[in-house]
Amino acid sequence: MRGRNPMPTAVKRREGNPGRRPLNDAEPAPSPDRPPCPQALDRYAKRRWRYLVRELEAMGTRAHSDQGTIAAAAAAWSQWFRAEMCLKALRETRACRLHPALRP
């Protein structure tokens, strides 16, 4: 057993290098540019995409390689949001404009 996993250099820099050991300057770093929003996302998912990218930028953890994960999270949120909207409309009026199959 090796013990704990090594802490990433970015985390060591942010926390002030608590061990005082030399930092690894050769550690690979993800591309810092903003990932493009996939065109396949609907309007609710694109809104969520922008929100998630802003939040990740504020935390300093966004990377270009996160595109698939952010897209999956935004699409899942959009699907949940649309389902909630339909259920709300169905409860209120017994009709759903977004999903005609749910009409009685």
C-alpha positions, 0 to 999 in steps of 0.5 A, a space after each residue: 500500500 502506497 498511502 494517500 493519492 498525491 495531491 494535484 499541483 494546482 491544489 497545492 498551490 491554492 492551499 499554499 504548499 502545506 508540505 513545503 516540498 518542491 512542486 511538480 512543474 511538469 504535471 500535465 494540465 488540462 486546456 484552460 479554454 472554454 468548451 463550445 456548447 453542443 448544438 444538439 442541446 435544446 434551449 433549456 439545456 443551453 441555458 443550464 450549460 451557460 450556468 454550469 460553465 460560469 460556475 466552474 469558471 468561478 471555482 477555477 475548475 473548468 477545462 475543455 475536457 469537461 464538455 461531455 460531462 457538462 453536456 450530459 448534466 445540462 441535458 439531464 437537467 433540461 429533461 427534468 425541467 421539461 418533465 416538471 413543467 408538463 406535470 405542473 401543467 397537467 395538474 393545473 389544466 389536465 393538458 400538456 403543451 410540451 408532450 401531447 402524449 400526456 393529454 387525457 
